[in-house]
Amino acid sequence: MNKRIVGLMAWLLMAMLVGVAGAETFGMKQKRPKLHEYGSVVMNNYSEQKNIAPVVFPHWVHRARYTCRLCHVDIGFAMTAEGTQMTETDNINGLYCGACHNGQEAFSVAKAEKNCDRCHSYGKNVLFKNNFYDFRKKMPKERFGNGIDWLKAEDEGLVTVRDYLEGVSISRAKIKEPDKFDLTPTEPNMPNIILSHQKHVVWNGCELCHPEIFPVKKSAQAYSMQDIFNGKYCGVCHDTVAFPNIDCQRCHTQPVH
């Protein structure tokens, strides 16, 4: 076989191996969702089995009114899509979505004929009461995710989130707020991460992160950016609902001296 052809084949094989290695190490580039789609979750545990359109859960609507802790701790939603395995009967009995969608806090799940499309909307052209782009006009802007700076919106009083639901939440004593601390990355010359407990506690409490996502003791668990990109640790929320990991400067803020 011609040496030139052999050399070309070897070069192509090497390029393919590098491409595969790069994909495994850094992941493949994904298509960014539209602003109003960012954070939305499709729930289809049982819907299509019953010839009903899957549920599309818009995080932004609920995030503007309630803390993450209220839904994922007090009400008991799993942190992963379809992880709760809830049924229509559960909701009608006041569990999960039915804890709020009872005709008092929010529209009732029991009035199926009137309200079913408001949840079971996947693949349908539904005109919703709450329009994301009208809502976003009033909010401080951000570069990534759904384009809203939620922390700034809270600081400016544009959103006030509730952390207690009568009949569901349990009264508890307020704990002392932990101090900020920095996380030193292993990558040379990368700015340190300043983790603000205060910002996270307002939305998440302590129970949402500890101990299931993070150990309680600092430096008890080593993890990498690849772990985060794979949806672990910080990546449980960032890249799904909170601002995405591509916004490096939101976390890596402390200059290296």
C-alpha positions in Angstrom: 0.0 0.0 0.0 1.2 3.5 -0.9 3.1 5.1 2.1 1.2 8.3 1.6 -2.2 6.5 1.9 -1.0 4.6 5.0 0.2 7.9 6.6 -3.2 9.5 5.8 -5.1 6.6 7.3 -2.9 6.8 10.5 -3.6 10.5 10.7 -7.4 10.0 10.4 -7.3 7.3 13.0 -5.4 9.5 15.4 -7.9 12.4 14.8 -10.8 10.1 15.6 -9.2 8.8 18.8 -8.5 12.4 19.9 -12.1 13.4 19.1 -13.5 10.5 21.2 -11.2 11.2 24.1 -12.2 14.9 24.0 -15.9 14.0 24.0 -15.5 11.7 27.0 -13.4 14.3 28.9 -15.3 17.5 28.1 -18.7 16.3 26.9 -20.3 17.1 23.6 -21.6 20.6 23.0 -25.3 20.7 23.5 -27.9 22.9 21.9 -29.0 25.8 24.2 -32.7 25.9 25.1 -34.7 29.0 24.4 -34.9 31.4 27.3 -38.5 30.4 28.3 -37.5 26.7 28.0 -34.6 26.8 30.4 -35.3 25.0 33.6 -38.5 23.4 32.2 -39.0 19.8 33.1 -41.0 17.2 31.2 -42.7 14.7 33.5 -44.0 11.5 31.8 -44.1 8.7 34.3 -47.6 7.7 33.4 -49.1 10.2 31.0 -48.5 8.7 27.6 -49.5 5.3 29.0 -52.9 6.8 29.4 -52.9 8.6 26.1 -52.4 12.0 27.8 -49.8 14.6 26.9 -46.8 14.7 29.3 -46.6 17.5 31.9 -44.3 20.4 31.2 -43.3 22.0 34.5 -42.0 25.6 34.1 -39.6 26.2 36.9 -39.6 30.0 36.3 -43.2 30.5 37.3 -42.8 28.6 40.6 -39.3 30.1 41.3 -40.8 33.6 41.2 -43.1 32.7 44.1 -41.6 29.9 46.2 -38.3 28.7 47.5 -36.7 25.6 46.1 -36.6 24.2 49.6 -40.4 24.4 50.0 -41.0 22.2 47.0 -38.0 19.8 47.3 -38.0 19.3 51.0 -41.4 20.2 52.6 -43.5 18.9 49.7 -41.0 16.2 48.8 -40.3 16.5 45.1 -37.2 14.5 43.9 -34.3 16.6 42.5 -34.4 14.7 39.2 -37.0 14.7 36.6 -39.5 11.8 36.9 -37.8 10.8 40.2 -41.0 11.3 42.3 -43.2 8.8 40.5 -46.3 10.8 41.5 -49.8 9.9 40.2 -53.0 11.8 39.5 -54.4 10.3 42.7 -51.5 11.6 44.7 -52.2 15.1 43.5 -55.9 14.9 44.1 -55.2 13.8 47.6 -53.2 16.9 48.2 -49.7 15.6 47.7 -47.0 16.9 45.4 -48.6 19.3 42.9 -51.8 19.0 44.8 -50.3 20.6 47.9 -50.7 23.9 46.1 -53.0 23.2 43.2 -56.1 22.9 45.4 -58.2 25.7 44.2 -57.0 28.0 46.9 -53.2 28.5 46.6 -53.4 27.8 42.9 -55.8 26.3 40.3 -57.1 22.9 41.2 -55.9 19.6 39.8 -59.2 18.1 40.5 -61.0 20.1 37.8 -59.4 18.1 35.1 -61.6 19.1 32.1 -61.0 22.8 32.8 -57.3 22.8 33.7 -55.6 19.7 32.3 -53.9 21.5 29.4 -52.3 23.9 31.8 -50.1 21.1 33.0 -50.3 18.4 30.3 -49.1 20.7 27.6 -46.2 18.9 25.9 -46.6 19.1 22.2 -49.6 21.4 22.4 -50.0 25.1 21.6 -51.4 26.3 24.9 -51.9 29.9 25.7 -50.7 30.3 29.3 -51.9 32.9 31.8 -48.2 33.6 32.8 -46.1 34.8 29.9 -42.3 34.4 30.4 -41.3 37.3 28.2 -43.7 39.8 29.8 -42.3 38.7 33.2 -38.7 39.0 32.1 -39.1 42.6 30.9 -39.3 43.7 34.5 -36.4 41.6 35.7 -32.7 42.4 35.8 -31.0 40.6 32.9 -28.3 37.9 32.8 -26.3 36.5 30.0 -27.1 32.8 30.3 -29.8 30.4 31.4 -33.2 32.0 31.1 -31.7 35.5 31.0 -32.8 36.6 34.5 -30.6 37.5 37.4 -32.7 35.9 40.1 -30.5 36.9 43.0 -30.5 40.6 41.9 -34.2 40.4 41.4 -34.6 39.2 45.0 -32.2 41.9 46.3 -34.2 44.6 44.6 -37.5 43.3 45.9 -38.8 42.3 42.5 -39.5 38.7 43.7 -40.5 37.6 47.2 -40.3 33.9 47.6 -42.4 32.0 50.2 -40.8 29.3 52.3 -43.7 28.1 54.3 -47.0 26.4 53.2 -49.7 26.0 55.8 -50.6 22.4 56.4 -47.4 21.1 54.8 -44.4 22.9 56.3 -43.3 22.4 59.8 -42.3 25.3 62.0 -38.6 25.2 62.8 -36.1 27.3 64.7 -33.9 29.5 62.6 -30.3 28.4 62.6 -27.2 30.5 62.6 -26.2 31.4 59.0 -22.8 29.9 58.1 -20.0 32.1 56.9 -18.8 32.5 53.4 -15.8 30.4 52.5 -13.6 30.0 49.5 -12.9 26.9 47.4 -9.4 26.8 45.9 -9.5 25.1 42.4 -6.7 22.7 41.5 -6.3 24.3 38.0 -3.4 26.7 38.1 -4.2 30.4 38.0 -7.9 29.8 38.1 -9.7 32.3 40.3 -11.0 30.9 43.6 -14.7 30.2 44.2 -16.4 32.2 46.9 -19.4 30.2 48.0 -22.1 32.4 49.7 -24.1 30.4 52.1 -26.5 33.3 52.6 -27.5 33.4 48.9 -28.1 29.7 48.9 -29.8 29.4 52.2 -32.6 31.9 51.2 -33.7 29.6 48.4 -32.5 26.1 49.5 -32.2 26.1 53.2 -29.6 23.6 54.4 -31.5 20.4 53.8 -31.6 20.6 50.1 -27.8 20.5 49.7 -26.6 18.6 52.8 -25.9 15.8 53.1 -27.3 14.2 49.9 -25.5 16.5 47.4 -22.6 17.8 49.6 -21.0 16.4 52.8 -21.5 18.7 55.8 -17.8 19.1 56.5 -15.7 21.3 54.2 -13.2 19.5 52.0 -14.7 16.1 53.0 -15.3 15.2 49.3 -13.1 16.1 46.3 -14.9 16.8 43.1 -14.0 18.1 39.7 -15.5 20.4 37.1 -16.2 17.3 35.0 -18.3 15.9 37.9 -20.2 19.2 37.9 -20.7 19.1 34.1 -22.0 15.6 34.6 -24.8 16.9 36.8 -23.2 16.1 40.2 -22.6 18.5 43.2 -23.1 22.1 41.9 -24.3 20.6 38.6 -27.4 19.2 40.2 -28.9 22.7 40.1 -26.6 24.7 37.9 -27.2 23.8 34.2 -30.7 22.7 35.0 -32.5 25.5 36.8 -29.9 27.9 38.3 -27.5 29.8 36.1 -25.5 27.4 33.9 -21.8 26.4 34.4 -20.7 28.1 31.3 -21.0 31.4 33.3 -17.6 30.8 34.9 -17.2 34.3 36.4 -20.4 33.9 38.5 -18.5 31.4 40.7 -14.8 31.9 40.1 -14.7 35.5 41.5 -11.7 35.6 43.9 -8.4 36.6 42.1 -5.4 34.5 42.7 -2.6 36.4 44.3 
